């Protein structure tokens, strides 16, 4: 299942990567809050691909982000969960040419969950394969040269709308680090 999720992530990202000006590959950590009703919070680990196309003003960019995370042995039920989030939105970078380049972004999209936590008669079971998801956050990149940057830190509030028999949404913290490659002239 993990191999299939990784393949889907790469395949879904390919059209965006081929025309992008900036591609970031990274490690992603999510602090998730399911099962509902209490904070039986758990950690998820995975990867991400973000592609950005700057607009005419280099401070602004359109961004496509795809992440896949997985967790096993969740709560006393020994559940597992794989979460894939695909989103599109806008990024603002106030100092686009500075060595330390902070950014903020708002992304909207869809999330797909699979695994024993969301299948069958569990507290977090759902009957929708895709639900609305959004992220609001930002981070800091450190420019190594004209082509490469390090994504030193990115923190996002990730919200999805899976049915959970309590409030029908999850509020998660997503943290990422990685490396960015830029194409073309700036």
N, CA, C and O of each residue as an XYZ file, in Angstrom:
744
protein
N       0.816     -1.195      0.000
C       0.000      0.000      0.000
C       0.866      1.269      0.000
O       0.539      2.249     -0.669
N       1.972      1.240      0.757
C       2.848      2.412      0.806
C       3.473      2.678     -0.553
O       3.626      3.835     -0.945
N       3.834      1.635     -1.271
C       4.424      1.797     -2.599
C       3.406      2.394     -3.558
O       3.744      3.260     -4.365
N       2.164      1.937     -3.473
C       1.101      2.480     -4.314
C       0.881      3.959     -4.001
O       0.732      4.768     -4.917
N       0.858      4.314     -2.729
C       0.672      5.712     -2.342
C       1.815      6.575     -2.868
O       1.575      7.679     -3.358
N       3.035      6.100     -2.777
C       4.179      6.847     -3.295
C       4.091      7.007     -4.814
O       4.383      8.079     -5.343
N       3.694      5.953     -5.509
C       3.536      6.027     -6.966
C       2.464      7.048     -7.347
O       2.660      7.839     -8.269
N       1.337      7.032     -6.645
C       0.259      7.991     -6.922
C       0.742      9.412     -6.687
O       0.432     10.312     -7.468
N       1.504      9.623     -5.610
C       2.043     10.943     -5.314
C       2.940     11.432     -6.441
O       2.807     12.574     -6.883
N       3.838     10.597     -6.908
C       4.749     10.985     -7.989
C       3.986     11.208     -9.290
O       4.222     12.199     -9.981
N       3.077     10.299     -9.630
C       2.307     10.429    -10.875
C       1.436     11.680    -10.869
O       1.334     12.373    -11.881
N       0.809     11.972     -9.731
C      -0.044     13.161     -9.648
C       0.777     14.439     -9.749
O       0.280     15.457    -10.230
N       2.020     14.394     -9.303
C       2.873     15.574     -9.301
C       3.576     15.821    -10.630
O       4.008     16.945    -10.887
N       3.703     14.813    -11.476
C       4.506     14.940    -12.688
C       4.079     16.080    -13.608
O       4.949     16.835    -14.045
N       2.782     16.258    -13.934
C       2.437     17.365    -14.827
C       2.823     18.724    -14.248
O       3.247     19.614    -14.986
N       2.681     18.889    -12.940
C       3.040     20.160    -12.328
C       4.550     20.348    -12.313
O       5.032     21.455    -12.552
N       5.301     19.296    -12.040
C       6.758     19.390    -11.983
C       7.333     19.783    -13.340
O       8.280     20.566    -13.402
N       6.779     19.254    -14.421
C       7.345     19.497    -15.744
C       7.259     20.955    -16.171
O       8.035     21.380    -17.027
N       6.339     21.740    -15.603
C       6.228     23.136    -16.003
C       6.538     24.102    -14.860
O       6.379     25.311    -15.032
N       6.970     23.617    -13.713
C       7.198     24.463    -12.551
C       8.539     25.179    -12.611
O       9.452     24.771    -13.329
N       8.633     26.244    -11.848
C       9.882     26.963    -11.693
C      10.627     26.524    -10.441
O      11.826     26.772    -10.314
N       9.920     25.868     -9.508
C      10.519     25.498     -8.234
C       9.899     24.192     -7.755
O       8.676     24.061     -7.731
N      10.727     23.230     -7.376
C      10.244     21.939     -6.878
C      10.911     21.669     -5.536
O      12.132     21.760     -5.408
N      10.099     21.337     -4.538
C      10.608     21.009     -3.211
C      10.230     19.575     -2.875
O       9.060     19.200     -2.955
N      11.220     18.778     -2.498
C      11.000     17.417     -2.011
C      11.340     17.412     -0.536
O      12.353     17.973     -0.120
N      10.478     16.768      0.263
C      10.758     16.832      1.685
C      10.215     15.697      2.511
O       9.460     14.845      2.041
N      10.629     15.717      3.764
C      10.106     14.835      4.807
C       8.994     15.596      5.512
O       9.131     16.790      5.777
N       7.885     14.908      5.821
C       6.748     15.537      6.477
C       6.344     14.748      7.717
O       6.247     13.521      7.694
N       6.114     15.479      8.788
C       5.636     14.928     10.058
C       4.272     15.539     10.337
O       4.096     16.747     10.182
N       3.300     14.723     10.746
C       1.975     15.219     11.105
C       1.633     14.749     12.507
O       1.789     13.573     12.839
N       1.169     15.676     13.322
C       0.620     15.339     14.641
C      -0.893     15.360     14.456
O      -1.499     16.421     14.300
N      -1.496     14.166     14.476
C      -2.914     14.012     14.161
C      -3.726     13.820     15.435
O      -3.194     13.399     16.462
N      -5.035     14.133     15.361
C      -5.862     14.104     16.559
C      -7.004     13.104     16.532
O      -8.015     13.328     17.197
N      -6.889     12.033     15.806
C      -7.947     11.027     15.809
C      -7.463      9.854     16.643
O      -6.249      9.741     16.813
N      -8.272      8.993     17.164
C      -9.720      8.965     17.128
C     -10.345     10.159     17.854
O      -9.723     10.772     18.721
N     -11.589     10.473     17.480
C     -12.254     11.663     17.996
C     -12.685     11.486     19.444
O     -12.695     10.383     19.990
N     -13.041     12.622     20.046
C     -13.604     12.601     21.385
C     -12.563     12.787     22.472
O     -12.905     13.235     23.567
N     -11.351     12.472     22.221
C     -10.243     12.675     23.153
C      -9.005     12.880     22.298
O      -9.018     12.613     21.096
N      -7.956     13.348     22.910
C      -6.742     13.474     22.101
C      -5.917     12.216     22.262
O      -4.925     12.187     22.990
N      -6.341     11.192     21.578
C      -5.500     10.028     21.411
C      -4.582     10.368     20.247
O      -4.507      9.636     19.260
N      -3.883     11.494     20.381
C      -3.063     12.005     19.295
C      -1.953     11.029     18.947
O      -1.478     10.277     19.798
N      -1.551     11.050     17.703
C      -0.509     10.147     17.230
C       0.327     10.837     16.172
O      -0.067     11.870     15.632
N       1.471     10.270     15.881
C       2.413     10.832     14.925
C       2.341     10.083     13.598
O       2.205      8.860     13.562
N       2.436     10.844     12.513
C       2.496     10.269     11.176
C       3.767     10.777     10.495
O       4.176     11.918     10.708
N       4.381      9.937      9.686
C       5.593     10.303      8.957
C       5.410     10.011      7.482
O       4.743      9.045      7.110
N       6.006     10.850      6.640
C       5.878     10.615      5.209
C       6.715     11.580      4.398
O       7.733     12.094      4.862
N       6.266     11.816      3.178
C       7.000     12.672      2.261
C       6.088     13.657      1.570
O       4.865     13.527      1.596
N       6.711     14.652      0.947
C       5.938     15.680      0.263
C       6.651     16.142     -1.001
O       7.874     16.070     -1.119
N       5.847     16.613     -1.932
C       6.315     17.263     -3.149
C       5.530     18.557     -3.273
O       4.299     18.545     -3.267
N       6.233     19.662     -3.385
C       5.571     20.957     -3.598
C       6.174     21.582     -4.840
O       7.395     21.646     -4.982
N       5.323     22.039     -5.731
C       5.790     22.720     -6.929
C       5.190     24.114     -6.947
O       4.010     24.299     -6.651
N       6.009     25.088     -7.295
C       5.575     26.483     -7.280
C       5.892     27.142     -8.611
O       6.963     26.938     -9.183
N       4.961     27.922     -9.086
C       5.141     28.714    -10.296
C       4.999     30.180     -9.906
O       3.886     30.641     -9.651
N       6.113     30.927     -9.853
C       6.012     32.347     -9.519
C       5.166     33.097    -10.549
O       5.166     32.772    -11.736
N       4.454     34.098    -10.067
C       3.668     34.957    -10.950
C       4.566     36.095    -11.430
O       5.775     36.055    -11.202
N       4.009     37.095    -12.081
C       4.841     38.169    -12.626
C       5.610     38.905    -11.527
O       6.722     39.374    -11.767
N       5.045     39.011    -10.349
C       5.743     39.545     -9.183
C       6.318     38.350     -8.435
O       5.544     37.507     -7.981
N       7.653     38.230     -8.281
C       8.255     37.032     -7.694
C       7.885     36.792     -6.228
O       8.203     35.739     -5.677
N       7.224     37.746     -5.602
C       6.784     37.529     -4.220
C       5.588     36.586     -4.147
O       5.303     36.027     -3.089
N       4.887     36.407     -5.267
C       3.678     35.589     -5.290
C       3.882     34.369     -6.180
O       4.558     34.445     -7.206
N       3.293     33.244     -5.779
C       3.400     32.025     -6.582
C       2.140     31.191     -6.403
O       1.476     31.238     -5.368
N       1.833     30.423     -7.449
C       0.803     29.391     -7.363
C       1.520     28.121     -6.943
O       2.580     27.799     -7.479
N       0.947     27.393     -5.983
C       1.620     26.229     -5.400
C       0.709     25.011     -5.461
O      -0.475     25.088     -5.133
N       1.282     23.876     -5.887
C       0.630     22.570     -5.776
C       1.431     21.767     -4.762
O       2.656     21.691     -4.851
N       0.742     21.171     -3.800
C       1.409     20.406     -2.747
C       0.752     19.036     -2.635
O      -0.474     18.930     -2.602
N       1.566     17.995     -2.578
C       1.065     16.629     -2.374
C       1.881     15.988     -1.256
O       3.111     15.970     -1.304
N       1.186     15.463     -0.254
C       1.871     14.783      0.849
C       1.203     13.439      1.112
O      -0.005     13.283      0.933
N       2.005     12.480      1.539
C       1.499     11.175      1.966
C       2.185     10.852      3.285
O       3.413     10.868      3.375
N       1.375     10.554      4.321
C       1.905     10.191      5.636
C       1.282      8.880      6.067
O       0.202      8.504      5.612
N       1.990      8.184      6.963
C       1.494      6.894      7.460
C       1.802      6.770      8.949
O       2.822      7.261      9.433
N       0.890      6.099      9.666
C       1.099      5.765     11.075
C       0.570      4.362     11.323
O      -0.416      3.945     10.715
N       1.229      3.639     12.218
C       0.806      2.294     12.604
C       0.667      2.254     14.127
O       1.177      3.121     14.837
N      -0.029      1.237     14.605
C      -0.212      1.024     16.047
C      -0.824      2.239     16.725
O      -0.323      2.710     17.746
N      -1.922      2.747     16.145
C      -2.615      3.910     16.684
C      -3.578      3.451     17.773
O      -4.411      2.579     17.526
N      -3.483      4.007     18.945
C      -4.326      3.766     20.121
C      -4.382      2.283     20.485
O      -3.655      1.458     19.933
N      -5.263      1.977     21.425
C      -5.376      0.602     21.921
C      -5.909     -0.350     20.855
O      -5.728     -1.563     20.964
N      -6.570      0.193     19.816
C      -7.104     -0.641     18.749
C      -6.052     -1.118     17.770
O      -6.349     -1.902     16.869
N      -4.810     -0.647     17.939
C      -3.709     -1.038     17.062
C      -4.032     -0.760     15.588
O      -3.736     -1.571     14.711
N      -4.648      0.409     15.336
C      -5.041      0.796     13.984
C      -3.851      1.305     13.188
O      -2.803      1.627     13.747
N      -4.032      1.374     11.853
C      -3.065      2.044     11.002
C      -3.818      3.024     10.116
O      -5.025      2.895      9.912
N      -3.088      4.011      9.588
C      -3.703      5.050      8.766
C      -2.679      5.574      7.772
O      -1.536      5.855      8.133
N      -3.097      5.704      6.518
C      -2.325      6.394      5.491
C      -3.169      7.558      5.016
O      -4.329      7.384      4.641
N      -2.586      8.740      5.033
C      -3.297      9.959      4.664
C      -2.567     10.625      3.511
O      -1.372     10.901      3.608
N      -3.282     10.885      2.415
C      -2.727     11.600      1.261
C      -3.504     12.892      1.083
O      -4.734     12.877      1.031
N      -2.796     14.008      0.988
C      -3.419     15.322      0.840
C      -2.874     15.974     -0.422
O      -1.661     16.075     -0.602
N      -3.771     16.416     -1.290
C      -3.421     17.102     -2.533
C      -4.069     18.473     -2.495
O      -5.288     18.572     -2.353
N      -3.279     19.538     -2.617
C      -3.853     20.875     -2.483
C      -3.174     21.861     -3.428
O      -2.057     21.647     -3.899
N      -3.894     22.943     -3.681
C      -3.458     23.989     -4.605
C      -3.793     25.329     -3.978
O      -4.844     25.479     -3.354
N      -2.908     26.305     -4.139
C      -3.194     27.620     -3.567
C      -2.122     28.628     -3.911
O      -1.446     28.533     -4.934
N      -1.988     29.612     -3.011
C      -1.078     30.722     -3.255
C      -0.069     30.851     -2.124
O      -0.359     30.572     -0.961
N       1.124     31.282     -2.508
C       2.212     31.525     -1.555
C       2.655     32.977     -1.686
O       2.719     33.524     -2.786
N       2.957     33.587     -0.551
C       3.525     34.932     -0.524
C       4.900     34.847      0.126
O       5.052     34.305      1.221
N       5.895     35.389     -0.562
C       7.284     35.374     -0.087
C       7.759     36.828     -0.094
O       8.096     37.351     -1.157
N       7.795     37.509      1.088
C       8.120     38.942      1.097
C       9.545     39.269      0.666
O       9.794     40.373      0.182
N      10.490     38.340      0.828
C      11.897     38.570      0.467
C      12.355     37.480     -0.497
O      13.115     36.594     -0.105
N      11.903     37.529     -1.760
C      12.161     36.407     -2.670
C      13.633     36.171     -3.008
O      14.000     35.054     -3.373
N      14.484     37.190     -2.896
C      15.881     37.024     -3.287
C      16.841     37.021     -2.099
O      18.058     36.972     -2.278
N      16.300     37.073     -0.912
C      17.127     37.073      0.294
C      17.649     35.668      0.578
O      16.976     34.693      0.245
N      18.834     35.536      1.187
C      19.317     34.192      1.552
C      18.340     33.481      2.499
O      18.098     32.284      2.348
N      17.785     34.197      3.458
C      16.750     33.652      4.348
C      15.426     34.180      3.824
O      15.166     35.382      3.880
N      14.595     33.292      3.320
C      13.377     33.700      2.621
C      12.135     33.103      3.282
O      11.783     31.956      3.007
N      11.467     33.870      4.152
C      10.238     33.371      4.765
C       9.086     33.379      3.763
O       9.121     34.112      2.775
N       8.070     32.564      4.021
C       6.886     32.540      3.165
C       5.664     32.149      3.982
O       5.763     31.527      5.039
N       4.512     32.536      3.454
C       3.220     32.125      4.000
C       2.378     31.607      2.857
O       2.535     32.050      1.719
N       1.475     30.663      3.149
C       0.665     30.101      2.065
C      -0.693     29.636      2.571
O      -0.872     29.307      3.744
N      -1.642     29.623      1.637
C      -2.984     29.098      1.869
C      -3.271     28.126      0.731
O      -3.199     28.496     -0.440
N      -3.600     26.870      1.079
C      -3.839     25.835      0.077
C      -5.164     25.149      0.361
O      -5.511     24.905      1.517
N      -5.904     24.839     -0.699
C      -7.175     24.124     -0.601
C      -7.116     22.895     -1.484
O      -6.493     22.917     -2.545
N      -7.766     21.816     -1.052
C      -7.737     20.615     -1.866
C      -8.533     19.482     -1.279
O      -9.602     19.683     -0.703
N      -8.000     18.282     -1.431
C      -8.703     17.072     -1.008
C      -7.753     16.156     -0.259
O      -6.535     16.204     -0.436
N      -8.350     15.315      0.590
C      -7.584     14.339      1.363
C      -8.201     12.965      1.158
O      -9.419     12.824      1.044
N      -7.348     11.964      1.113
C      -7.803     10.578      1.015
C      -7.176      9.799      2.154
O      -5.963      9.855      2.355
N      -8.002      9.064      2.908
C      -7.508      8.256      4.025
C      -7.795      6.794      3.752
O      -8.836      6.439      3.200
N      -6.844      5.943      4.153
C      -7.042      4.500      4.061
C      -6.368      3.856      5.258
O      -5.500      4.451      5.897
N      -6.777      2.638      5.550
C      -6.209      1.906      6.673
C      -7.285      1.494      7.659
O      -8.442      1.897      7.537
N      -6.901      0.696      8.627
C      -7.887      0.123      9.549
C      -8.548      1.164     10.445
O      -9.632      0.900     10.965
N      -7.941      2.344     10.649
C      -8.571      3.375     11.476
C      -9.840      3.918     10.844
O     -10.766      4.298     11.561
N      -9.905      3.963      9.513
C     -11.056      4.563      8.837
C     -11.939      3.544      8.122
O     -12.870      3.924      7.412
N     -11.656      2.261      8.302
C     -12.446      1.220      7.649
C     -13.166      0.380      8.701
O     -12.624      0.138      9.780
N     -14.363     -0.058      8.398
C     -15.119     -0.908      9.317
C     -15.777     -0.120     10.429
O     -16.032      1.073     10.267
N     -16.059     -0.756     11.554
C     -16.764     -0.139     12.668
C     -15.771      0.406     13.685
O     -15.583     -0.165     14.759
N     -15.142      1.516     13.330
C     -14.183      2.163     14.215
C     -14.686      3.566     14.541
O     -15.563      4.072     13.842
N     -14.152      4.211     15.587
C     -14.596      5.566     15.926
C     -14.384      6.577     14.810
O     -15.081      7.591     14.759
N     -13.443      6.324     13.922
C     -13.148      7.278     12.857
C     -13.577      6.774     11.480
O     -13.135      7.317     10.467
N     -14.421      5.754     11.421
C     -14.840      5.205     10.124
C     -15.544      6.271      9.293
O     -16.269      7.112      9.824
N     -15.325      6.224      8.006
C     -15.995      7.167      7.096
C     -16.374      6.434      5.823
O     -15.864      5.355      5.524
N     -17.282      7.050      5.085
C     -17.723      6.420      3.845
C     -17.349      7.247      2.616
O     -17.806      6.948      1.513
N     -16.539      8.262      2.785
C     -16.118      9.094      1.649
C     -14.635      8.863      1.385
O     -13.817      8.932      2.302
N     -14.295      8.592      0.146
C     -12.892      8.357     -0.166
C     -12.115      9.663     -0.290
O     -10.909      9.677     -0.048
N     -12.767     10.750     -0.657
C     -12.124     12.053     -0.736
C     -12.936     13.065      0.058
O     -14.162     13.106     -0.048
N     -12.260     13.872      0.845
C     -12.922     14.933      1.593
C     -12.144     16.228      1.396
O     -10.992     16.214      0.964
N     -12.787     17.342      1.715
C     -12.150     18.650      1.622
C     -11.022     18.754      2.651
O     -11.156     18.281      3.779
N      -9.923     19.372      2.253
C      -8.803     19.626      3.152
C      -8.235     21.010      2.862
O      -8.316     21.502      1.736
N      -7.666     21.628      3.880
C      -7.037     22.930      3.696
C      -5.810     23.027      4.590
O      -5.736     22.395      5.644
N      -4.855     23.829      4.151
C      -3.676     24.098      4.963
C      -3.426     25.601      4.984
O      -3.622     26.300      3.990
N      -2.997     26.066      6.120
C      -2.631     27.459      6.321
C      -1.325     27.444      7.095
O      -1.250     26.861      8.177
N      -0.299     28.077      6.554
C       0.972     28.041      7.256
C       2.057     28.797      6.545
O       1.798     29.682      5.730
N       3.277     28.434      6.868
C       4.417     29.097      6.271
C       5.707     28.463      6.729
O       5.717     27.459      7.442
N       6.800     29.076      6.300
C       8.094     28.522      6.648
C       9.218     29.441      6.237
O       9.011     30.612      5.921
N      10.425     28.877      6.249
C      11.629     29.611      5.895
C      12.510     28.728      5.025
O      12.759     27.567      5.350
N      12.981     29.293      3.912
C      13.952     28.627      3.053
C      15.294     29.351      3.187
O      15.340     30.566      3.374
N      16.370     28.595      3.090
C      17.709     29.184      3.069
C      18.329     28.905      1.708
O      18.521     27.749      1.330
N      18.642     29.975      0.970
C      19.184     29.869     -0.385
C      20.664     29.515     -0.345
O      21.473     30.250      0.221
N      21.014     28.371     -0.958
C      22.416     27.949     -1.040
C      23.114     28.574     -2.234
O      24.267     28.993     -2.133
N      22.412     28.640     -3.381
C      22.912     29.285     -4.591
C      21.702     29.615     -5.460
O      20.570     29.587     -4.978
N      21.932     29.931     -6.747
C      20.818     30.318     -7.615
C      19.842     29.183     -7.896
O      18.702     29.444     -8.282
N      20.251     27.942     -7.715
C      19.408     26.790     -8.033
C      18.852     26.070     -6.802
O      17.730     25.565     -6.840
N      19.621     26.017     -5.716
C      19.264     25.173     -4.576
C      18.965     25.983     -3.318
O      19.612     26.989     -3.027
N      17.954     25.501     -2.580
C      17.633     26.045     -1.262
C      17.306     24.891     -0.333
O      16.923     23.807     -0.774
N      17.462     25.138      0.949
C      17.005     24.194      1.962
C      15.701     24.701      2.550
O      15.598     25.871      2.918
N      14.719     23.842      2.642
C      13.494     24.181      3.365
C      13.809     23.902      4.831
O      13.655     22.778      5.309
N      14.253     24.939      5.536
C      14.713     24.805      6.908
C      13.568     24.384      7.815
O      13.746     23.565      8.716
N      12.392     24.950      7.572
C      11.252     24.671      8.434
C       9.979     25.121      7.729
O       9.931     26.201      7.141
N       8.957     24.289      7.794
C       7.620     24.670      7.349
C       6.629     24.100      8.354
O       6.704     22.923      8.706
N       5.703     24.930      8.813
C       4.672     24.488      9.746
C       3.318     24.899      9.186
O       3.119     26.053      8.806
N       2.391     23.951      9.135
C       1.063     24.209      8.585
C      -0.011     23.662      9.512
O       0.166     22.628     10.156
N      -1.120     24.374      9.565
C      -2.337     23.881     10.195
C      -3.091     23.137      9.091
O      -3.517     23.750      8.112
N      -3.256     21.842      9.239
C      -3.936     20.998      8.254
C      -5.290     20.598      8.812
O      -5.374     19.993      9.881
N      -6.337     20.931      8.098
C      -7.691     20.585      8.521
C      -8.342     19.749      7.432
O      -8.323     20.122      6.259
N      -8.920     18.614      7.823
C      -9.697     17.812      6.868
C     -11.061     17.535      7.466
O     -11.273     17.723      8.664
N     -11.989     17.085      6.625
C     -13.381     16.956      7.044
C     -13.887     15.527      6.986
O     -14.944     15.257      6.415
N     -13.130     14.613      7.579
C     -13.609     13.238      7.683
C     -14.667     13.141      8.767
O     -14.562     13.790      9.808
N     -15.686     12.329      8.522
C     -16.688     12.046      9.558
C     -15.989     11.325     10.694
O     -15.192     10.416     10.461
N     -16.283     11.725     11.920
C     -15.639     11.067     13.052
C     -16.572     10.868     14.250
O     -16.108     10.571     15.350
N     -17.857     11.025     14.047
C     -18.885     10.823     15.073
C     -18.819     11.831     16.211
O     -19.504     11.664     17.220
N     -18.012     12.867     16.066
C     -17.952     13.908     17.091
C     -18.164     15.283     16.467
O     -19.182     15.925     16.727
N     -17.213     15.747     15.644
C     -17.320     17.076     15.054
C     -17.031     17.099     13.559
O     -17.043     18.167     12.945
N     -16.773     15.951     12.971
C     -16.579     15.791     11.531
C     -15.471     16.652     10.932
O     -15.587     17.125      9.801
N     -14.419     16.847     11.678
C     -13.196     17.434     11.134
C     -12.025     17.079     12.046
O     -12.209     16.755     13.219
N     -10.840     17.144     11.496
C      -9.612     16.917     12.238
C      -8.722     18.141     12.093
O      -8.603     18.703     11.004
N      -8.105     18.548     13.174
C      -7.162     19.660     13.196
C      -5.784     19.072     13.472
O      -5.548     18.507     14.540
N      -4.881     19.205     12.512
C      -3.574     18.567     12.604
C      -2.459     19.587     12.419
O      -2.636     20.603     11.746
N      -1.326     19.310     13.014
C      -0.113     20.095     12.817
C       0.778     19.339     11.847
O       1.082     18.165     12.059
N       1.200     20.019     10.772
C       2.076     19.401      9.774
C       3.386     20.174      9.720
O       3.389     21.390      9.532
N       4.493     19.469      9.883
C       5.823     20.084      9.847
C       6.643     19.400      8.760
O       6.650     18.175      8.647
N       7.339     20.218      7.955
C       8.128     19.669      6.844
C       9.501     20.324      6.783
O       9.688     21.470      7.192
N      10.455     19.559      6.259
C      11.790     20.058      5.913
C      12.143     19.442      4.566
O      11.566     18.425      4.180
N      13.087     20.050      3.847
C      13.436     19.457      2.560
C      14.433     20.280      1.778
O      15.141     21.126      2.324
N      14.470     20.010      0.474
C      15.376     20.699     -0.449
C      14.578     21.185     -1.648
O      13.662     20.507     -2.114
N      14.933     22.366     -2.144
C      14.242     22.992     -3.269
C      15.219     23.192     -4.419
O      16.356     23.623     -4.225
N      14.745     22.865     -5.636
C      15.513     23.110     -6.848
C      14.729     24.079     -7.721
O      13.533     23.888     -7.938
N      15.395     25.121     -8.226
C      14.754     26.117     -9.089
C      15.215     25.948    -10.526
O      16.390     25.694    -10.790
N      14.267     26.094    -11.458
C      14.539     26.019    -12.897
C      14.492     27.434    -13.465
O      13.853     28.315    -12.890
N      15.161     27.650    -14.581
C      15.045     28.918    -15.313
C      15.738     30.066    -14.611
O      16.338     29.902    -13.549
N      15.644     31.236    -15.232
C      16.255     32.444    -14.690
C      15.295     33.106    -13.719
O      14.076     32.978    -13.837
N      15.867     33.818    -12.758
C      14.970     34.509    -11.832
C      14.673     35.897    -12.301
O      13.932     36.626    -11.642
